Amino acid sequence: MTTDQVPSEVRPVVRVGAPTERRNPLSADLDLMSTRDMLTVINEADRRVPAAVAGVLDEIAAAVDLAVTALRTGRRVHYFGAGTSGRLGVLDAVELIPTFNSPRHWFCAHLAGGQDAMWQAVEDAEDNHRLGSAEATECVAAGDVVVGLAASGRTPYVLGALAASRARQAATVLLCANPDADAARDVDVFIGVDTGPEVVTGSTRMKAGTAQKLVLNAFSTAVMVRLGRVYSNLMIDVVATNAKLRGRMITILVEATGCSEELCQQALNAADGDLKTALVSLVSGADVTKARAALARSGDQVRGAVALLAT
């Protein structure tokens, strides 16, 4: 046998039976359709996603409560995922910092294959159970919350991370598009969104990915609201890093208090640019020193600080 006849290494083959891998009969003629008809089929399939997410709101709420408890006690929330699922986890974690001024250590995203996998596929990374286990063992602590992201509910990297996290006394959550995933019994909270087969068979960047994005949006936003980083429906922890955001801070104060722009600007200046302190001062009528102290006593909660100043 010559060198070029030496057989290459045989790689493992797994046939996945999850709903995300089944064929969708409504798109069987997709390649024969006009562009408009094709888009109609995709759009009609996408409409199923919000309803599917609505079916798991109780489970999402349970995950939110776990995360709020963890963050209030100095612990962290971790996302572990591969491919599209992992990238969505990275996106969600990164966006919390500019939106809610979330401390960088609160949400940690782990992507199979590392940072390079954000931009291109890293071969076989998602199949590495030991890699997920090792990463979780290195960074997850007791009391943390670990959210596994896997469209099929069986990704080895993710399951490895969840198993190691359980061993370290962390709370575990699995978010997937397979309501019948075997791993459901091995986590504290199972969020199995029934999105069904994809328009393009197995392309979980479509409905399954959309469902994960919706769930992550709802999950992390609810966590931030519960932690006092939203007043009414306003982003009161926004950091003014540019002219647009400086203008937004004034707009938020005007909308939250009904005061004039001039008065809001004065309060913000007196508070050294701290939006929450200015807001508490304007709502309560207290000076910024008392407003700042009340915020510290209330755990940085605007409504709690206002209540303290009213007593």
N, C-alpha and C positions, 0 to 999 in steps of 0.2 A: 504494500500500500504506500503510495507517495504521500508527501506532506499535504498536498492540497486535497487528498482524499480522506484525511483524518476527520472523523465526525466531530462536529461542534458539540459543546456541552448541552445536554438535554435539559431544558428548563421545565419547571413544574407547570402543569396546566390545571386550572380550576374552572369548572362550569358552574356559574352562579344561577341559582333558581329564584332570585328575588324578583318582585314585580317590576322593578326597573329594567330588568333584562328581557322581559317578555315583549312580543310584538303587539303593536297597537293596530287593530283591524281597521280603524278609521283613517289610517295613513298608509295603507297597503299600496296604494297607487300614487304615492307622493311624487315619484320621479316622472310621472306622466301628466301631472297637473300643470295648469297655468300658474304663473307666479302669484296672481291674486288668490286663486283657489288654495294654493299651498299655504299662503299666509293666513287664510281663513281657518284652515285646519289647525295650524299652530296656535292661533289666537283662541280658538274654541277649546283647545286642550289646556291652554294657560288659565282659562277661566275656572278650571277645576281646582286650582291650587289654593286660593283663599278659603274656599269651603273646606278643603282638606285640613288646612291649618286651624280653622275654627273648631274642628273636631278634637283637637288636642290642647285646648286652652287650659284645661285643668292641670295637665302635665307641665305646660310651660310655667304656670303660676307656681307650681311646686318647686320648679328649678329656680325661679326668681327668688323665692323665699330662702332657699338654701344659699344662694349667692349673696343676698343682702346680709344674712347672718354671718357668713364668712368674712365679708368685707368689713363689717362693723367690728369684728373681733380681730382685725389685723391680718387676716388670711387673704388668699388670692383666688382668682378664677382663671382656669386654664382651658384653652381650646386645643384639641389634638385632631388633626385631619390630614387627608391626602388629596391631591388633585384639586378639583373644583371645590370640594368640601373644605379642604384645608385653606385654600385661598380666600374663601368667604369668611373663614374664621379670622384670618389675618386682617382682612378689610374691616370687619366689625370691631376688632380690638383697636386698630389704629385710629379709627374715626371717633372713638370715644374721647380721645385726648383733646382735640380742638373743639368738639361739640359741647362737652360737659366739663372740661378741665379735669378729667379723670387722672389721678396719679398714674404714672406709667407702669408701676408694678401691679396695679389692680388686675388688669386683664393681660394674660400672657398667651400668645398664639404660637403653637408648635406645628410645623409643616413637615410632613415626611419628605426627606431629601434636602431639608434645610432651605436657606434663603434662595438658592438657585432655582428651587422648584416653584417659586413664585412666578418665574418668567418662562420656564420651559419644563417639560416632563423629565423627571429623574427616574431612570429605568429601575423597575422592581422595588422602589423605595416603599411603596404602600404594602408590599408583601412581607416586610421585615418586622415580625412580631417582636423580636428582641430589641430592635431599635426603639420602638415605641415604649417598651418596658424600661429600657435604659434611660431614655429621656425623662420619663415620669419619675423614676427612682432618683434621678439627679436633682430635680427641681420642685417636685410636689411635696407638700408637707401636710401633716395631720390638720384637719379643719379646712383645708382648701376645697374648692369645688372644681371638678374636672369634667368638661363637656367633650364627649367624643362625637366627631362629625363624620358620618359614613353613609353615603346614599343607600348602599345595599345592606348596611348593618353588620357587615362581616369583615371589614378591612382589617387585616392582621396588625398593621401598625397601630391602628386606633384601639383594637381590642387589647393589645399588649400594654398600651398606656393606661387603659382603664383598669386592667388587672393589677398592675403595679400600684396604681393610685389607691385602689381598695386596700391593698396590703399596707399602705402607708396611712390608713385611716382618713382618707379624703372621701368626700361625698362624690358620687359619680352620676353622670347623666349621659344618655346616648340619644342623639338626634339622627334619625335616618328616614328613608322613604320606604321602609319595609315593615309594616305593622306586625309581621310574624317573625321578626328576627329572633334567632335563638338567644342572642346576647341580652335580650330584654330582661331575662331573669337574673342577670348578673350585675345590674346597676340599681341605684336608688331611685332614679327617675328615668322612665323610658318614654321618649317622644317619637312615636312611629307615625309619620304623616303619610296617609294613603293617597299618593298622587298617581298611582297606576303606571302602566307602560308609557314610555316616551314616544313622541311622534317619530323620532329617528331612534330605532331600537338600541337601547343601552346608553344613549347620550344623556347622562345624568346632569350635564350642565344646563339642561332645559328645565322641565317641571320640578325635578328633585332639587336642583340647585336653586330655583326660584323659591321653593318651599323653605329651604334652609335659610335663605336670605330673609324671608319674612319672619321666620321664627327667631333668628338671631336679632333682627331689628327690634322685635317686640320684647324679647328677653332682656337685652342689654338696656334698652330705653326704660323699661319698667324698673330695672335695678337702679338706674340713675335717678328716676323719680322718687323711689322709695328712700334713697339716700339723701334726698333734699336738694338735688341739683337742678330741679325744675320748680318754679313757683307758678301756680295756675298751669298754663301750658307754655311758659316762657323759659328760655335757656338762661338761667341767672348765674351760671358759673362760667360763662363765655369769657375768654381772655382776649383783650383788644390788642391783637398783633398787627393790625393794619387799619387804614382809614375807614374801610367799610365796617369793620367790627366795632370801632370806636363809635361810629354813628349808630350801630345796632344797639349798643349799650344804652344810649340816650333814648332810643325808640322803646326799648324794653321798659325803662323806668317810667316813661310817659304812659305807656299802655298799662303798666301794673299799678300805677298810683293815680293817674288822672291829673298829675301836676304838669305845669308848663315845662317846655324844653329848657328854659332859662333856669328854673328852680332845680330841675333834674341835673343839669350840668354843674350847678353850684354844689349840690349834694355829692356828686361824683368826685368833684375836685376836693371837697373836704374829706372824703373817704380815701383819698390818694388812689383813685381809680378802681377801688374795690366795689363792684356792682352790688354784692349782697349787703354790705354795710350801708351803702347809700340807700338801698331799697328799704331796709329795716328802719333807717333813720326817717325816711320820708313817710312810711306807713304809720310808724309809731309816734312821730313827732319828737323823738329823743335825739340828742346830739350824737355825732358819729362815735364818740368814745364809749358812750353807753350802748349804742347799737352793736359795736364790735364786741363788747364784753358779753352782751346777751347772746350773740351768735356763738361765742365760745362756750357759754354755759348750756346752750341748747343742742350742742353737737352739730353746729353749722346749719341748723334748720331755720329758715326764715320765719315760718309760722310759729314755731316754738319760741323764737327770740321775741317776736312781736307780743306773744302771749305773756312772756316774762315781764316785758316792759309795761304791760297794761295792768299788772298786779301791784 
